[in-house]
């Protein structure tokens, strides 16, 4: 998780950003895959869904930056679309079932988390469909796709530690709201960088928002 925060603070497209990003990718893919495996063994559907979504976001974000040919799509991209579309359907269905359940829960989770994560999965599904229909993705759209997926996976990791396991941290961190700040910081940073990407697209701050990413993403990893 630390490598993810380092990567998101560093200049996009720089060598240090790439190194920190690679560490984050390997860590998150390993942890999410391990988490899904353990969740399957323990019959924990909620964790299976969450781990699969995290794995998808990190993997597709990495592929977006790593791909040499921006318009060369293949079986992996179609497989990713099938996975995220399935996850979106499952998340939203579980949310509806939780909302209609007498206990207000589905697999020990209320409707809110299901609808929130389901909306994210649906957004990712739409993004994948657009990319496949257009035959690829390039320029600032490519940067934005890589950025939001990595940032949101960092948010998942942060929330899983700082919010879900608050008992592991000192009392002053719990009482001052520091854990909430650390949990949602990735989303704030994502919003900041997405604004920079938007400014780059509009040409309002061409020097400040190039961050070398568009030209140098091919060198990532």
C-alpha positions as CSV (number, residue, x, y, z in Angstrom):
1,X,0.0,0.0,0.0
2,X,2.9,2.3,0.8
3,X,4.2,1.8,-2.8
4,X,0.8,2.9,-4.1
5,X,0.8,6.2,-2.2
6,X,4.4,6.8,-3.3
7,X,3.4,6.2,-7.0
8,X,0.4,8.4,-6.9
9,X,2.4,11.3,-5.4
10,X,5.3,11.0,-7.9
11,X,5.3,12.6,-11.3
12,X,3.3,10.4,-13.7
13,X,5.5,8.7,-16.3
14,X,8.8,9.2,-14.3
15,X,11.1,6.2,-13.7
16,X,10.4,6.4,-9.9
17,X,6.7,6.4,-10.5
18,X,7.1,3.2,-12.7
19,X,9.2,1.4,-10.1
20,X,6.8,2.2,-7.2
21,X,3.9,1.3,-9.5
22,X,5.4,-2.0,-10.3
23,X,5.8,-2.9,-6.7
24,X,2.2,-1.9,-6.0
25,X,0.9,-3.9,-8.9
26,X,2.8,-7.1,-7.9
27,X,1.7,-6.7,-4.3
28,X,-1.9,-6.0,-5.1
29,X,-2.2,-8.8,-7.6
30,X,-0.7,-11.3,-5.2
31,X,-2.8,-10.2,-2.2
32,X,-6.0,-10.0,-4.1
33,X,-5.5,-13.4,-5.7
34,X,-4.5,-14.9,-2.4
35,X,-7.6,-13.3,-0.8
36,X,-9.9,-14.7,-3.4
37,X,-8.4,-18.2,-3.0
38,X,-8.8,-18.0,0.8
39,X,-12.4,-16.6,0.5
40,X,-13.3,-19.5,-1.8
41,X,-11.9,-22.0,0.7
42,X,-13.8,-20.3,3.6
43,X,-17.0,-19.8,1.5
44,X,-17.0,-16.0,1.8
45,X,-18.8,-14.7,-1.3
46,X,-18.4,-11.0,-0.3
47,X,-14.6,-11.3,-0.2
48,X,-14.5,-13.3,-3.4
49,X,-16.3,-10.4,-5.2
50,X,-14.2,-7.7,-3.6
51,X,-10.9,-9.5,-4.3
52,X,-11.9,-10.2,-7.9
53,X,-12.8,-6.5,-8.4
54,X,-9.4,-5.4,-7.0
55,X,-7.5,-7.9,-9.2
56,X,-9.4,-6.7,-12.3
57,X,-8.8,-3.0,-11.6
58,X,-5.0,-3.4,-10.9
59,X,-4.5,-5.8,-13.9
60,X,-6.4,-3.6,-16.4
61,X,-4.7,-0.4,-15.2
62,X,-1.3,-2.1,-15.6
63,X,-2.2,-3.4,-19.0
64,X,-3.3,0.1,-20.1
65,X,0.1,1.5,-19.3
66,X,2.1,-1.5,-20.4
67,X,0.6,-2.1,-23.8
68,X,3.0,-1.2,-26.6
69,X,0.4,-0.9,-29.3
70,X,-2.5,1.3,-28.1
71,X,-4.9,-0.2,-30.6
72,X,-4.0,-3.8,-30.3
73,X,-6.7,-5.6,-28.4
74,X,-7.0,-9.3,-27.7
75,X,-8.6,-12.1,-25.8
76,X,-7.4,-10.7,-22.5
77,X,-9.4,-7.5,-23.0
78,X,-12.6,-9.4,-23.9
79,X,-12.0,-11.7,-20.9
80,X,-11.6,-8.6,-18.7
81,X,-14.9,-7.3,-20.0
82,X,-16.7,-10.5,-19.2
83,X,-15.2,-10.6,-15.7
84,X,-16.2,-7.0,-14.8
85,X,-19.6,-7.3,-16.4
86,X,-20.3,-10.4,-14.3
87,X,-19.0,-8.7,-11.1
88,X,-21.2,-5.6,-11.8
89,X,-24.3,-7.9,-12.2
90,X,-23.5,-9.8,-9.1
91,X,-22.8,-6.7,-7.0
92,X,-26.0,-5.0,-8.0
93,X,-28.0,-8.2,-7.5
94,X,-26.6,-8.7,-4.0
95,X,-27.4,-5.1,-3.2
96,X,-31.0,-5.5,-4.2
97,X,-31.2,-8.8,-2.3
98,X,-29.7,-7.2,0.8
99,X,-32.2,-4.3,0.5
100,X,-35.2,-6.6,0.3
101,X,-33.9,-9.0,3.0
102,X,-35.5,-8.8,6.5
103,X,-32.1,-8.6,8.0
104,X,-31.0,-5.9,5.6
105,X,-27.9,-8.0,4.8
106,X,-26.5,-10.2,2.1
107,X,-23.5,-12.3,3.1
108,X,-23.1,-10.1,6.2
109,X,-23.0,-6.9,4.1
110,X,-25.7,-4.1,3.9
111,X,-26.9,-2.8,0.5
112,X,-24.7,0.3,0.5
113,X,-21.3,-1.4,-0.2
114,X,-22.8,-3.6,-2.9
115,X,-24.4,-0.7,-4.7
116,X,-21.2,1.4,-4.4
117,X,-18.8,-1.2,-5.7
118,X,-21.4,-2.3,-8.2
119,X,-21.5,1.2,-9.6
120,X,-17.7,1.2,-9.9
121,X,-17.8,-2.1,-11.7
122,X,-20.5,-0.8,-14.0
123,X,-18.4,2.3,-14.8
124,X,-15.5,0.0,-15.6
125,X,-17.7,-2.1,-17.8
126,X,-18.8,0.9,-19.8
127,X,-15.1,1.9,-20.1
128,X,-14.1,-1.5,-21.4
129,X,-17.0,-1.5,-23.9
130,X,-16.0,1.9,-25.3
131,X,-12.4,0.9,-25.6
132,X,-13.3,-2.3,-27.5
133,X,-15.8,-0.6,-29.8
134,X,-13.3,2.1,-30.6
135,X,-10.5,-0.4,-31.2
136,X,-8.2,0.9,-28.5
137,X,-7.5,3.9,-26.3
138,X,-4.8,6.6,-26.5
139,X,-3.8,10.0,-25.3
140,X,-5.3,11.5,-22.1
141,X,-8.1,8.9,-22.1
142,X,-5.4,6.2,-21.7
143,X,-3.8,8.2,-18.8
144,X,-7.2,8.6,-17.2
145,X,-8.1,4.9,-17.5
146,X,-4.8,3.9,-15.9
147,X,-5.1,6.6,-13.2
148,X,-8.6,6.0,-11.9
149,X,-8.2,2.2,-11.8
150,X,-5.0,2.3,-9.9
151,X,-6.2,5.0,-7.5
152,X,-9.4,3.1,-6.8
153,X,-7.6,-0.1,-6.1
154,X,-5.4,1.8,-3.7
155,X,-8.6,3.1,-2.0
156,X,-9.8,-0.5,-1.6
157,X,-6.5,-1.4,0.0
158,X,-6.5,1.6,2.3
159,X,-10.1,1.1,3.4
160,X,-9.5,-2.6,4.0
161,X,-6.8,-1.7,6.5
162,X,-7.7,1.7,8.0
163,X,-11.5,1.3,8.1
164,X,-12.0,-2.5,8.4
165,X,-9.3,-3.0,11.0
166,X,-9.4,0.1,13.2
167,X,-8.6,-2.0,16.3
168,X,-5.1,-2.4,15.0
169,X,-4.3,1.3,15.4
170,X,-3.7,3.5,18.4
171,X,-6.7,5.2,20.0
172,X,-5.7,8.7,19.0
173,X,-5.8,7.7,15.3
174,X,-9.4,6.4,15.8
175,X,-10.6,9.3,17.8
176,X,-9.1,12.1,15.6
177,X,-10.5,10.7,12.3
178,X,-7.1,10.1,10.9
179,X,-8.0,6.6,9.8
180,X,-10.9,8.0,7.7
181,X,-8.5,10.6,6.1
182,X,-6.0,7.9,5.2
183,X,-8.8,5.6,3.9
184,X,-10.2,8.3,1.5
185,X,-7.0,10.0,0.6
186,X,-6.6,7.9,-2.5
187,X,-9.9,9.2,-3.8
188,X,-9.0,12.8,-3.2
189,X,-5.7,12.3,-5.0
190,X,-7.5,10.6,-7.8
191,X,-9.8,13.6,-8.2
192,X,-6.8,15.9,-8.2
193,X,-5.0,14.0,-11.0
194,X,-8.2,13.5,-13.0
195,X,-8.6,17.3,-13.0
196,X,-5.0,17.7,-14.2
197,X,-5.8,15.3,-17.0
198,X,-8.9,17.2,-17.9
199,X,-6.9,20.5,-18.0
200,X,-4.4,18.8,-20.2
201,X,-7.2,17.8,-22.6
202,X,-8.6,21.3,-22.6
203,X,-5.2,22.9,-23.0
204,X,-5.6,25.2,-20.1
205,X,-2.3,24.3,-18.5
206,X,-0.3,22.5,-21.1
207,X,3.0,22.7,-19.3
208,X,1.8,21.7,-15.9
209,X,-0.4,18.7,-16.9
210,X,1.7,16.8,-19.5
211,X,3.4,14.9,-16.6
212,X,5.3,13.0,-19.4
213,X,2.7,10.3,-19.1
214,X,1.2,10.3,-22.6
215,X,4.5,10.0,-24.3
216,X,6.2,7.8,-21.7
217,X,3.5,5.3,-20.6
218,X,5.0,2.7,-23.0
219,X,8.1,2.6,-20.7
220,X,6.0,1.7,-17.7
221,X,7.2,-1.6,-16.3
